Amino acid sequence: MIQREFPVTTTGSYSLLEISGDVDFSMRNAFERALDGMKTSPTAIVSFEHCSFCDSSIIGALMKLHKSSGDANVVLVVPSTNPVSRIFELVGVSRVLTVVQSLTEAERLAGGPATAP
């Protein structure tokens, strides 16, 4: 199994996880650990702007976050030109989670830009 870390940046109003490259089942455990750290934030932003592929295990982890986050808002950043956008469209992710085109738009929904931890 590939070992990869997914650092989370946190502010008072949201947590941000930026994904790059391919993410799949082999990275699911590390991805879920990062998402677990976002549960206490009012808004969890997961950016797929620099992600080229994700599989169903990653989508499942996002749904798990949504179900366990209570009143917290989960926002995904997926530009329409990104290959992941088509995967999310086919699965119907936007029927469950908020999907926006840019990190700026997600930050605006959450109440301001991220700062380093």
ChimeraX commands (.cxc) that place a marker at each C-alpha (Angstrom):
marker #1 position 0.00,0.00,0.00 radius 0.5
marker #1 position 1.34,3.44,-0.94 radius 0.5
marker #1 position 2.09,5.66,2.05 radius 0.5
marker #1 position 1.07,9.24,1.41 radius 0.5
marker #1 position 0.22,12.09,3.72 radius 0.5
marker #1 position -2.58,14.56,3.12 radius 0.5
marker #1 position -1.83,17.75,5.07 radius 0.5
marker #1 position -4.80,19.80,6.23 radius 0.5
marker #1 position -4.70,23.59,6.65 radius 0.5
marker #1 position -7.12,24.90,9.29 radius 0.5
marker #1 position -8.58,28.34,10.04 radius 0.5
marker #1 position -11.31,29.32,12.46 radius 0.5
marker #1 position -14.01,28.89,9.83 radius 0.5
marker #1 position -12.80,25.92,7.78 radius 0.5
marker #1 position -10.27,23.20,7.08 radius 0.5
marker #1 position -8.67,22.76,3.66 radius 0.5
marker #1 position -7.32,19.57,2.11 radius 0.5
marker #1 position -5.69,20.00,-1.30 radius 0.5
marker #1 position -5.30,16.84,-3.37 radius 0.5
marker #1 position -2.80,16.45,-6.21 radius 0.5
marker #1 position -2.01,13.67,-8.64 radius 0.5
marker #1 position -3.89,10.37,-8.53 radius 0.5
marker #1 position -5.65,9.13,-5.38 radius 0.5
marker #1 position -7.04,5.64,-5.15 radius 0.5
marker #1 position -7.74,2.73,-2.83 radius 0.5
marker #1 position -4.06,2.35,-1.97 radius 0.5
marker #1 position -4.19,5.80,-0.31 radius 0.5
marker #1 position -7.65,5.53,1.23 radius 0.5
marker #1 position -6.52,5.06,4.85 radius 0.5
marker #1 position -4.31,8.18,4.81 radius 0.5
marker #1 position -7.06,10.12,3.02 radius 0.5
marker #1 position -9.64,9.08,5.61 radius 0.5
marker #1 position -7.30,10.08,8.46 radius 0.5
marker #1 position -6.98,13.55,6.91 radius 0.5
marker #1 position -10.76,13.80,6.51 radius 0.5
marker #1 position -11.28,12.70,10.12 radius 0.5
marker #1 position -9.18,15.66,11.22 radius 0.5
marker #1 position -11.57,17.99,9.40 radius 0.5
marker #1 position -14.76,16.89,11.19 radius 0.5
marker #1 position -14.60,19.54,13.90 radius 0.5
marker #1 position -14.34,22.43,11.44 radius 0.5
marker #1 position -17.54,24.34,10.49 radius 0.5
marker #1 position -16.66,23.77,6.82 radius 0.5
marker #1 position -14.45,21.09,5.27 radius 0.5
marker #1 position -13.06,22.09,1.87 radius 0.5
marker #1 position -11.49,19.36,-0.24 radius 0.5
marker #1 position -9.83,20.69,-3.38 radius 0.5
marker #1 position -9.37,18.43,-6.37 radius 0.5
marker #1 position -8.00,21.28,-8.54 radius 0.5
marker #1 position -4.69,19.48,-9.05 radius 0.5
marker #1 position -6.01,15.92,-8.92 radius 0.5
marker #1 position -5.98,13.89,-12.12 radius 0.5
marker #1 position -7.82,10.78,-10.91 radius 0.5
marker #1 position -9.75,9.43,-7.94 radius 0.5
marker #1 position -11.57,6.15,-7.56 radius 0.5
marker #1 position -14.75,5.09,-5.78 radius 0.5
marker #1 position -12.96,4.51,-2.47 radius 0.5
marker #1 position -12.13,8.23,-2.30 radius 0.5
marker #1 position -15.71,9.15,-3.16 radius 0.5
marker #1 position -16.88,6.75,-0.46 radius 0.5
marker #1 position -14.59,8.45,2.07 radius 0.5
marker #1 position -16.09,11.83,1.12 radius 0.5
marker #1 position -19.60,10.47,1.65 radius 0.5
marker #1 position -18.52,9.06,5.03 radius 0.5
marker #1 position -17.26,12.53,6.00 radius 0.5
marker #1 position -20.56,14.05,4.92 radius 0.5
marker #1 position -22.58,11.60,7.01 radius 0.5
marker #1 position -20.42,11.97,10.11 radius 0.5
marker #1 position -19.87,15.73,10.04 radius 0.5
marker #1 position -23.25,16.70,11.49 radius 0.5
marker #1 position -23.93,20.36,10.82 radius 0.5
marker #1 position -20.57,20.95,9.16 radius 0.5
marker #1 position -20.56,21.88,5.50 radius 0.5
marker #1 position -18.50,19.80,3.05 radius 0.5
marker #1 position -17.40,21.69,-0.07 radius 0.5
marker #1 position -15.51,20.12,-2.97 radius 0.5
marker #1 position -13.47,22.19,-5.42 radius 0.5
marker #1 position -13.63,20.52,-8.83 radius 0.5
marker #1 position -13.13,22.72,-11.91 radius 0.5
marker #1 position -15.25,21.55,-14.83 radius 0.5
marker #1 position -12.07,21.12,-16.92 radius 0.5
marker #1 position -10.61,18.67,-14.39 radius 0.5
marker #1 position -10.87,14.92,-15.26 radius 0.5
marker #1 position -12.27,14.25,-11.76 radius 0.5
marker #1 position -15.24,16.47,-12.62 radius 0.5
marker #1 position -16.58,13.86,-15.04 radius 0.5
marker #1 position -16.21,11.07,-12.46 radius 0.5
marker #1 position -18.10,13.11,-9.86 radius 0.5
marker #1 position -20.78,13.97,-12.43 radius 0.5
marker #1 position -21.35,10.31,-13.35 radius 0.5
marker #1 position -21.63,9.28,-9.70 radius 0.5
marker #1 position -23.87,12.22,-8.76 radius 0.5
marker #1 position -21.64,13.69,-6.07 radius 0.5
marker #1 position -23.15,17.18,-6.48 radius 0.5
marker #1 position -26.57,15.84,-5.41 radius 0.5
marker #1 position -25.11,15.20,-1.96 radius 0.5
marker #1 position -22.18,17.60,-1.54 radius 0.5
marker #1 position -21.56,21.20,-2.56 radius 0.5
marker #1 position -19.26,21.30,-5.61 radius 0.5
marker #1 position -17.71,24.59,-6.73 radius 0.5
marker #1 position -15.35,25.58,-9.54 radius 0.5
marker #1 position -12.57,27.32,-7.58 radius 0.5
marker #1 position -10.90,27.50,-4.19 radius 0.5
marker #1 position -11.79,31.20,-4.06 radius 0.5
marker #1 position -15.47,30.32,-4.35 radius 0.5
marker #1 position -15.17,27.65,-1.64 radius 0.5
marker #1 position -13.37,30.05,0.69 radius 0.5
marker #1 position -16.07,32.64,0.13 radius 0.5
marker #1 position -18.73,30.10,1.12 radius 0.5
marker #1 position -16.74,29.26,4.24 radius 0.5
marker #1 position -16.01,32.83,5.31 radius 0.5
marker #1 position -12.46,33.72,4.20 radius 0.5
marker #1 position -9.09,32.54,2.80 radius 0.5
marker #1 position -6.96,29.85,4.44 radius 0.5
marker #1 position -3.77,30.58,6.33 radius 0.5
marker #1 position -0.90,28.24,7.08 radius 0.5
marker #1 position -1.24,26.06,10.22 radius 0.5
marker link #1:1,2 radius 0.2
marker link #1:2,3 radius 0.2
marker link #1:3,4 radius 0.2
marker link #1:4,5 radius 0.2
marker link #1:5,6 radius 0.2
marker link #1:6,7 radius 0.2
marker link #1:7,8 radius 0.2
marker link #1:8,9 radius 0.2
marker link #1:9,10 radius 0.2
marker link #1:10,11 radius 0.2
marker link #1:11,12 radius 0.2
marker link #1:12,13 radius 0.2
marker link #1:13,14 radius 0.2
marker link #1:14,15 radius 0.2
marker link #1:15,16 radius 0.2
marker link #1:16,17 radius 0.2
marker link #1:17,18 radius 0.2
marker link #1:18,19 radius 0.2
marker link #1:19,20 radius 0.2
marker link #1:20,21 radius 0.2
marker link #1:21,22 radius 0.2
marker link #1:22,23 radius 0.2
marker link #1:23,24 radius 0.2
marker link #1:24,25 radius 0.2
marker link #1:25,26 radius 0.2
marker link #1:26,27 radius 0.2
marker link #1:27,28 radius 0.2
marker link #1:28,29 radius 0.2
marker link #1:29,30 radius 0.2
marker link #1:30,31 radius 0.2
marker link #1:31,32 radius 0.2
marker link #1:32,33 radius 0.2
marker link #1:33,34 radius 0.2
marker link #1:34,35 radius 0.2
marker link #1:35,36 radius 0.2
marker link #1:36,37 radius 0.2
marker link #1:37,38 radius 0.2
marker link #1:38,39 radius 0.2
marker link #1:39,40 radius 0.2
marker link #1:40,41 radius 0.2
marker link #1:41,42 radius 0.2
marker link #1:42,43 radius 0.2
marker link #1:43,44 radius 0.2
marker link #1:44,45 radius 0.2
marker link #1:45,46 radius 0.2
marker link #1:46,47 radius 0.2
marker link #1:47,48 radius 0.2
marker link #1:48,49 radius 0.2
marker link #1:49,50 radius 0.2
marker link #1:50,51 radius 0.2
marker link #1:51,52 radius 0.2
marker link #1:52,53 radius 0.2
marker link #1:53,54 radius 0.2
marker link #1:54,55 radius 0.2
marker link #1:55,56 radius 0.2
marker link #1:56,57 radius 0.2
marker link #1:57,58 radius 0.2
marker link #1:58,59 radius 0.2
marker link #1:59,60 radius 0.2
marker link #1:60,61 radius 0.2
marker link #1:61,62 radius 0.2
marker link #1:62,63 radius 0.2
marker link #1:63,64 radius 0.2
marker link #1:64,65 radius 0.2
marker link #1:65,66 radius 0.2
marker link #1:66,67 radius 0.2
marker link #1:67,68 radius 0.2
marker link #1:68,69 radius 0.2
marker link #1:69,70 radius 0.2
marker link #1:70,71 radius 0.2
marker link #1:71,72 radius 0.2
marker link #1:72,73 radius 0.2
marker link #1:73,74 radius 0.2
marker link #1:74,75 radius 0.2
marker link #1:75,76 radius 0.2
marker link #1:76,77 radius 0.2
marker link #1:77,78 radius 0.2
marker link #1:78,79 radius 0.2
marker link #1:79,80 radius 0.2
marker link #1:80,81 radius 0.2
marker link #1:81,82 radius 0.2
marker link #1:82,83 radius 0.2
marker link #1:83,84 radius 0.2
marker link #1:84,85 radius 0.2
marker link #1:85,86 radius 0.2
marker link #1:86,87 radius 0.2
marker link #1:87,88 radius 0.2
marker link #1:88,89 radius 0.2
marker link #1:89,90 radius 0.2
marker link #1:90,91 radius 0.2
marker link #1:91,92 radius 0.2
marker link #1:92,93 radius 0.2
marker link #1:93,94 radius 0.2
marker link #1:94,95 radius 0.2
marker link #1:95,96 radius 0.2
marker link #1:96,97 radius 0.2
marker link #1:97,98 radius 0.2
marker link #1:98,99 radius 0.2
marker link #1:99,100 radius 0.2
marker link #1:100,101 radius 0.2
marker link #1:101,102 radius 0.2
marker link #1:102,103 radius 0.2
marker link #1:103,104 radius 0.2
marker link #1:104,105 radius 0.2
marker link #1:105,106 radius 0.2
marker link #1:106,107 radius 0.2
marker link #1:107,108 radius 0.2
marker link #1:108,109 radius 0.2
marker link #1:109,110 radius 0.2
marker link #1:110,111 radius 0.2
marker link #1:111,112 radius 0.2
marker link #1:112,113 radius 0.2
marker link #1:113,114 radius 0.2
marker link #1:114,115 radius 0.2
marker link #1:115,116 radius 0.2
marker link #1:116,117 radius 0.2
view
